[in-house]
């Protein structure tokens, strides 16, 4: 079973930057959809950014222009560069991909969906 392992979260002041990483525990091909979701306390999990097998990206309106999703195609490590962070970006951030046979969650108008999530990495933005 392939697991998704996130890293890079932590505390940061408003206006600062963080880069999250997500590494699959085993090799996976470039054909998978990958992305980032987040969940703040008391709120539902929401899609933040997705990247499909062709490299096309989709973003939540709230992060457009501040966050950039990218993928190292050699290792399939997924990144989320987060700039100009705001306190409302505080949440647990989850890496996601379509690694199982279960139903897909399609968000952000993307051409692909996901059904497997990592354990998450906490991002806390202070004002």
Helices and strands as residue ranges (DSSP letters): E 4-7, E 10-13, E 18-24, E 34-39, E 46-51, E 57-59, E 67-72, E 77-82, G 87-89, E 91-97, E 116-117, E 121-126
